[in-house]
Structure formats: structure tokens, C-alpha cells
Amino acid sequence: MRWRPGERVVLRYRLDDGLHDALGTVVEVAIDHVSIETRRGLVRVEATTMVTGKSVPGPRAPGPGTGARKRGPGTGAREHGPGAAPGTPS
């Protein structure tokens, strides 16, 4: 696997307790390990533990549709008439 610092990757590796994934930006590449900056911090993955990996696109930019959804018809929202108790027809 050939990566360059600054490249975004996902890397699966095996430790004694099972498989783990590191998703983030490569900060160091050496013959015996790769260091990846993840959301949880720096992860150093030894070459002998690597199972698979690949380059991935950058994170999606926040924009419309990434926040809370608006409720409307067909989304489970119910409108009630004035003074109507929840669960009663309007």
C-alpha cells in the first residue's frame, strides 16, 4: 500500500482483540508503519498488522440536509386543532 502524507485513507488492521479501522489523514509513512491522524487522535499502525486499506474522499462539507430534518407531511408529524390533546383527531 503506497500512501503519501496528506492523503485521506481508511486502514483495517488486526490486534489481539480483533480488527480495527483507522480513518483519517496520513501524517507519516515508513517501511514498517503508517501514522494516521483520526478524529480520536494519532494512530500508528504497524505494517505487520495491516489487513487492507484504501484512499477515500475527504469528509463531506456541512450543508443543507446534513442537520436536523424538518418535519412535514409523511414524516410522522401530526397537526392538531386548537386545544386538541395529542393523539386525538383534529
Secondary structure, DSSP 8 states (H G I E B T S, - for coil): ----TT-EEEEEEEETTEEEEEEEEEEEE-SSEEEEEETTEEEEEEGGGEEEEEE--------TTSS-----TTTT-----TT--TTS--
